[in-house]
Amino acid sequence: MKDYQAHLEKLRKDAAECALVRDLATDQAKREMFDRLAKHLDQLADEIARAIKAQ
């Protein structure tokens, strides 16, 4: 369970960092890429959170 929680926290942190880079990027392609990454990492974190809740 602690392992899941650690992965969840890391994914949330990584998603937040991607969102920050997205917000600071001046290049449109970089903004779009980091937006996709942030959303994907959030989705993965949500799946882990559901798995934790189900246990």
C-alpha positions in Angstrom: 0.0 0.0 0.0 2.8 2.4 0.8 4.3 1.6 -2.6 1.1 2.7 -4.3 0.9 5.9 -2.2 4.5 6.8 -3.1 3.8 6.3 -6.8 0.6 8.4 -6.5 2.5 11.2 -4.9 5.2 11.1 -7.5 2.7 11.1 -10.4 0.9 14.1 -8.9 4.2 16.0 -8.5 5.3 15.2 -12.0 1.9 16.3 -13.4 2.2 19.6 -11.5 5.7 20.1 -12.9 4.5 19.4 -16.4 1.7 21.9 -15.9 4.2 24.5 -14.7 6.4 24.0 -17.7 3.3 24.2 -20.0 2.3 27.5 -18.4 5.8 28.9 -18.8 6.6 27.6 -22.3 6.6 30.2 -25.1 6.5 27.6 -27.9 3.1 26.4 -28.9 4.2 22.8 -29.6 5.9 22.6 -26.1 2.8 23.9 -24.5 0.7 21.3 -26.2 3.1 18.5 -25.4 3.4 19.4 -21.7 -0.4 19.8 -21.5 -0.9 16.3 -22.8 1.8 15.0 -20.4 0.2 16.7 -17.4 -3.2 15.3 -18.3 -1.9 11.8 -18.9 0.0 11.8 -15.5 -3.2 13.0 -13.8 -5.1 10.2 -15.3 -2.5 7.6 -14.2 -2.6 9.1 -10.7 -6.4 8.9 -10.6 -6.2 5.2 -11.6 -3.8 4.5 -8.8 -6.0 6.4 -6.3 -8.9 4.2 -7.4 -6.8 1.1 -6.9 -5.9 2.3 -3.4 -9.5 3.0 -2.6 -10.6 -0.4 -3.9 -8.2 -2.3 -1.5 
